[in-house]
Every structure is written in structure tokens, then in C-alpha cells.
Amino acid sequence: MRSRDRNDAHFHLRRRLLLGLAASPLLGALPGRAFAQTGAGALAVTDKEVTVGILHSLTGTMAISETGTTQGEKLAIEEINAAGGVLGRQIKIIQEDGASDWPTFAEKARKLVVNDHCAAVFGCMTSASRKAVLPVFEQYNGLLYYPTYYEGLEQSKNVIYTGQEATQQTLAGLDWVGKEKGAKSFFLVGSDYIWPRTTNKIATRHITSVLKGTVAGEEYFPLGHTQFNSVINKIKLKKPDVIFSTVVGGSNVAFYKQLKAAGIDLKKQILVTVSVTEDEVDGIGGENIADAYTCMKYFQSLKNPANEKFVAAFKKRWGEKTVIGDATQAAYLSPFLWKAAVEKAGSFEIDRVIEASPGIEMKDAPEGFVKIHENHHLWSKTRVARARADGQFDVVYESPELIEPNPFPKGYQ
């Protein structure tokens, strides 16, 4: 055989071998390495470790809310590693900062999925950041665990939603205040992006159609906004039964301080928020938000053995003065839910993990029993709690049963 023929034969044989390997879901192309396939190429999985991403805002207006979610995910991963890891592998973290900027989130998501080949990414807080990264996960078949309560009206093969959607949070909260407080008029105040606007659209429909009430006013402000005196004057003029707030991030500090400075007494003026947890209260100051109501599925003050163990571990890891909010706990669940799905699938391969996810349960989650629904959201309870001056909450209502997730409620789309 001539030299050129031998070279051509070698080239074609090598090409066939590489193509055959690329078609295999779990590769052993190099000694000591195994790569599960995804749309972005081989996943970063070796015989000793698997790489995941964490993508939250460490800087900017949303850092007040996303610092806790980052801490929750890291604590869970550390606990999983200490217990032996996942499929015999330790979890390696690559962390990126979304910087409270939606294009940055998309850029960092692409890096984690396409360049770093992460087997899963735990991240995002706002719906704007989630919407920004969603095309990346869907195009390259990545897997995102999203820990935040949100407006619903979304379901993606490539996302597991560990927070609550609107029927589990917003509608449940409105039903409670309508029944328990006899509320009929509502003033809606929110930050100006997709989650508050869509949430308030759903809320308005519920207030008018189900509660037979009225919306006395509706105002929105840019993220990071700090001047709320004009809307506070409108609220004082309208005298609504309820202020319903979807203000997010650092803006909450100014909003609640200015409410108090304007003489609005939350013992007399009912305020219900679906965007303030212990994390935000830590910045707001408990004295500025005491007696407001918030609707979430988790509060640090929940009395059960699993939560008491979680709170102790969290404070040991991050400091006694740290607090734990709803999204932080949902973020903490995410690595455990991913681990359970990987082990059920017996593989890190994205499609197999996704297929294995529905039906995964956590019987001892800090919030209580949770289960992944076929629509990739969690069955969970909802709770309403009153803010205390010390920064914690007293639960005043808990749904008697788990609420089935319904991200596309009829009549609210």
C-alpha cells in the first residue's frame, strides 16, 4: 500500500472511530475520563468529579436577594460531597456573576453550558434573568435549576423550577387576605420588569373576578429605584384596603423606610408582599417592615426537625448572623433534587436526568415534603406570615395540603 493510501485509510478509520464515540452517551475516550453527551458537546465528568455551575448576581441591585441563594446551593453541594458525592464523583463548582444585568446572565450561561460543559447549572433570581438564559439552555440542551417564586406561564424541558408559581403563591395570598381581612380594594406597586407586571396582571384578574374587588392603583419603578414618595402619596390618597407589593431587590430598603417615614402604620394599613423574605428584611431593617404580611412556602422560623438542622448547618457555614429566605431554601433543595435524578437515571446525561426528574421526592426538606411534578415544578404548601421587628416571621396561615403546580391556569393567561 502506498504511503498516501495508508494515510487516507488511517484518516477514515480514525474519523469513523471518533464519530462512533461521539454518538455514545457515555464516553471512555481517555483513560480516567468519562463524558456524557449534551447539545454543547461532552459534559465535564471524569471518574473523580463532575462540574456544575452557579449563576447568580453577586453584585448590583439583586445581590441583596441572590447572595443567600448562592450560599444555599454551595452548602448543599458541600454536604453532598461530604456524603460521597454523586455516582461516586465529587462535585466541582464554577461560579459566575450575573451582575444584576440580563445580557450578562445570558453570556455567563453560555460560558457555563458551552465552554465549561457543566452537567447542571443552579441559578438566576429574576424572571428577566431566567428569560435571558432560557434560549441558551434550550439551544444547547443544558439543565437549569431555578429557585425563585415567579409568575408561571412557562414550562421548559430544560428547567426544573424549585420555587412557587403564581397559583401557589400570589393567588393563595390574595385568597387569604380577602377571606381573613375582608379586603376589597388593592393598590399594586412593583418593579418594572416581567415578573411584577405579569404577577400583577394575574393578581388583577383574581381581585376583580374572584374576590369581586377593585384595583385602586398600579405603579411600576425601575430596578434599583429609591424614590417612592410620589406613589406613597397616591396610596395615602386612595386609602386601599391592601398595598400589594412586588418591589424587588435593593429597592425594598428605600420603599419600606419611606413608607414608615410617611407615617403609614402597617398595624393599620394591610400590606401583602410576594417579594420580601428574611434576606431582604436583613437589609430593610425589621423595624421598618414589622406587621407586613408576606406569602411564601418557606420561613426560617418553621418548626420541624429538618428545618432546625438546616438552619443550624447554614449558620455554622455562613455565620450566626446570616438569615435564610424562601429562595435560599429552594436553592438549597436544587442540588439534592439533581443528585436524586442523576442517581435514578444512573447517568449524568442531560436527557436521562430530565426524564428521571418527575416523581423525585424530598420527604425531609426544610419546608416539608416536596415532589417534582411532570411539568417540572414542585408540589408544595404555601404559607402567609407576619413580619416581626427582629427580622423573622410568624406564620399565620398554612395551606392544609400540598398545592399542585399549575403554571398555565385557565383564565389567567
N, C-alpha and C positions, 0 to 999 in steps of 0.2 A: 504494500500500500504506500502511495506517495505521501510525502510529509503534509502537503496541503489537504489530502483526503483524510489523513489521520486527524489533523486539526479540526476539520469540518465535522468528522464523526464525534470527536470529543466534545465539540461545542454543542451539537444537537443532543447528545446524551446528557450533558450537564444541564441543558435547558429543560429537557423532559423531567429530570430529577427535581429541579427547582420548582417547576410547575406542579409536579406531584406533591411536593412538600407544602407548597403554598395552598393547595386545596385541602390539606389535612387540618382538622380543627385543633389538634394539639401536636405541636412540632417537637422534634428532638434533633434539630439541625446541628446544634453544637453541644459538646459534652457539658453536662451540668445545667443545661438551659432548656426551658420549655415555653413556647409562645402560643397562647390561644389566639385565634384569629378574630379580628374585628374589621369594620369598614375602613378604618385608618391603618390597617396592617396588623402586624403581630403585637399582642399585648405584652407589657413589661412584666413577665412572670418567669422567674428562674426556679431552680429546685430548692432555693432557700428563702426567696422573698417575692412578694407581689406589690406592685406600685399602684397607689391610689392618689387622687388629687383632692385638695381642699381649696375652695374658691369662694372667698367672702371679702367684704370690704373691711380692710384693716385701717383705712384712712378715709377721710371725708365724712359727710353728714350721717351716713349709715353705720359708721363704726360703733356708735353707741349701742346699736342693736346686734351687730354681727360679731362683735368680739366674743360674746357668750356662745354663739353657735360654733365658732371655731374651737373654743375650749371644750365644748361638749363632744365634738367629733374626735378631737385629739385624745380626750380621756377614754372614750370608748375604744379607740384603736390601741391605746396603751394597755387597757385591760384585756383585750383580745390577744395581743401579743404575749402578755404575761401568762395567759392560759394556754399558750401553744400555737397561736396564730390561726390561719385558715388553710385547710388542706395541708397542714404541716409546714406552712410558709409564714414568715413574719411579714407584717405589713409595713411598707416604706411609704412615707408621705412626701409629696411635692406640694408645697403651698404657694398660692398666688394671691395677689391683692387686686380685687375688682375696683378698688378706689372710689366706690360710690358713683361710678361712671359706666354707663351701659355699653358703649363701644369697647371699653377696656375689658369688661366681662367677656364679651364675645371673643376678643383677641386672646385672652388668657385661657378661655375654654378650648379654643382651637389648639393652643400650645399643649395643654394637658392631654387632649384626646389624640391629636395628630402627631405631635412631636414626642411627647413623653409616653404615649401609649398606655395611659392609666386604665386599669381594669374597672374602675368606678371613680366618679367624682362626687364629692359631697359639697354642696354649695348653693349660693345665691340667697337673697332675702326678699328683695322687692320683686314684684311681678315684671317690672321693666327689665330687670337683670335676667330673670328667667326667660322672658320672651327673646332677649338678645342672644342668649346662648342656645336656645332650643334648636335653631336650624343647624348648628354645629353638631349637636348630639344626634340629630336625626339623619343628617347627611353622612356622617362618618360612623354611625351605629355605636355611639358611646352610651354610657349609662350614668344618669344624674339622679342623686337623691336630694330632693328639695324639701327643706324642713319647715317651711313657713306657712302659716294660715294665709289663705288667698281667696280670690273671688270665684274660683271654679271656672266653668266654661272652657275647660281644657282637659285633654286626656292624650298622653303620648306614650307610645310603646317604650320610649327611651327614658322615661322619667318615673320614679317612684315618689309620690307625694306624701311625706310623713306628717305634714301639718293638716289643718282642717280646711275644707272648702266652705263656701258661703252657707249652705243649708245646715251645716253642723255648727257654725259659729254665729254669723250675722242674723240669720232668721231665728235661731234659737234664742239669742239675746234679745231681739225685738219682741218675741212672744213673751219672754219673761217679764220685761218691763211693761208691756201692755197689760198683762194679767195681774201682776203683783202691785204695780204702781198706778194702774188706770190711765196710762199715758196715751194721749191722742194727738198732740202736736210735737213736731220734731224739727230741730234746726241741725242741718248736716254740715260739718266742717271737715275738710280733708286736704291732704297734699295733692298736688296736681300731677298725677300720672295714672296709669291704667288701673291699679288696684283700688284706690279710693273712688275713682269715678265709676268703675264697674260695680263695686260693692254698694255704692250709694244708689246706683240705678236699680239694683236688686232690692235694696232697702226701701226705696221709694215705692216700688211696685207692691211690696209686702205691707208697708204702712197704709197705703191707700186702699188696697184690695182686700187684705186680710184683717188688719187692725181697724179699718174704717176710720183712719186718722188723716192728718194733713201734714205736709211739709211746709213749715213756716219760712224756711230759707235754706240756701245751699251755696257754700262758698269754697273755693279752692285756692291754694297758695303754692308757690314753687318749693321744691325740696330745699331745705336749709333756710327757709323764710323765718324771720324772727320778729316781725312787727304785726301783731294781731289785734291792736286796739280798735281798728275800724270794724272788724267783724264782731268783736266783743260788744261794741256799742250797739250794733244791729241786734245781737242776741238780747241785750238788756231792753231794747225797744220792743221786740217781738214777744218776749216772755214765753218761750216754748216750754212745754212740759219736760222735754228731754233735749239736751245737747248730745248729738251722736257724732263722735269724733273718729276720723280715720287719718288724723295727722300722724306722720311717721318721723322716725329718726330724731336728730338733734332739735328739730323744730318744736318738739314736745316740751322741751325745757322752757322756752320762751312762752309758749301757749299757756301752760298751766300757771306759770308765775304771773303772767299778765292777767289771767282770769282772777286770781286771788287779789292782785293789786287793784283790780277794778271793783272789788267788793262782791264778787259772785261767790256766795257761800254754798259749797257743794253738799252741805247738810240739807239745804232747802232746794237748791236747783239740781235736779237729777242730771247727771252726766254719765253716759254709757260710751265706752270706747272699745274698739276691737283691735287696737294697735298699741296698747301700752301694757308691758309686762314688768316684772321686777327689774329687768335690765334697764328699761327706760326710766323707771322710778328712781333708780340709783342716781341718775343724772338730774332728774326733775326735782328731787327732794320730796320725801314723803309728806312733809308738812304742806306742800303746795298742791297735792292731789288727793289728800285724805278725804274719804267718803265718796269718791268717784267709783263707778262700777266698771269692771272690765269683764269681757266674755272670752274665755279661753278653755282649752281642755286640760291644762296643767297649771298648778301653782306650787311654788316651793313649799308652802305650808301644808300640803296634803299629808294626811296621817295614814301611812301604811309602811310596812317594813321595807319594801323595795325602794320607796322614795327616801326614807330615812337613811338607808345605806348609800343611795346615790348622792344625796346632799352631803353626807359626811365625806365621801370619796372626792366629790367635786371641791369642797372647801380645803381638804387636805392637799389636793393637787394645785389649786389656783389661789389659795389664800382664804382665811377665815372671813374676810370682809366681802368676798365675792357673793353675788346673788345669782339665782337661776330663774330664767323666764321660760315661757311656753316654747318658743322656738329653740332655745338651748336644749331643752329636754327632747324635743322632736329630732334635733340634730344628733343628740346622743344615741337615740334609737337607731339611726340610719346605718352605721357600720355593723351593728348586730343583725339587722334585717338583711343586709347584703351578705354577711357571713353565713347566715342560715340558708339563704337562697343558693349560694355557691356550694355549700356542703350538700344540699338537697340535689343539686344538679350534678355534683361530682366534677365540676369544671368551672374555670373562670371565664369561659367563652360567653360573650355578652348575650347572644340569643338564648343559650341554655339557661343562664341565670334569670333572664327575663321570664322565660317560660316557667321556671320553678317558683317565681315570686308569689303569685296569687295563692292564698291559703296559708302563707307563713304567719305564725303567731308568736307573740311575746306575752306569756302569762304573767310575768313579773316585771313589766315595765314600770318606771316610777309613776306614770299616770294611771296605771292599771292595765288590764288586758287590752291588747290591740291585735288587729289582724289585717293583712293586706287583702283588699278586695280585688276582684277581677279587673276593675277599672283603675288599678294602681294607686288608689287612695286607701286610707286606713279607716276601718271601723273604730270609732272612739266615742267616749262620752263628752258632753260639753258641760262647762261649769261657769257660773257667774259669781264674782267675788267683789267685796268692797275693800278699797284701798285703806290701809292704816298709815298713821303718821310715821311708823317705824320702817316703812318701805315694803312691808309684807301685806298679804291679803287674807281676808276672812271669807271663806266660801259660803254663799247664802243660797245657792241652788246647784244641784247636780242632776243631770238627766237620769231617769231611773234605769235606762237601758243604753247599750251602745247605739249610736246613730249610724245608720248605713250611709256611706258617702254617695252623694248624688250630684256630680259636678255639672250636670245639664238638667236642672229642674224645669219641669214643664211650666210654661207661663212666665218664666223669668229670663229667657234668652233674648 
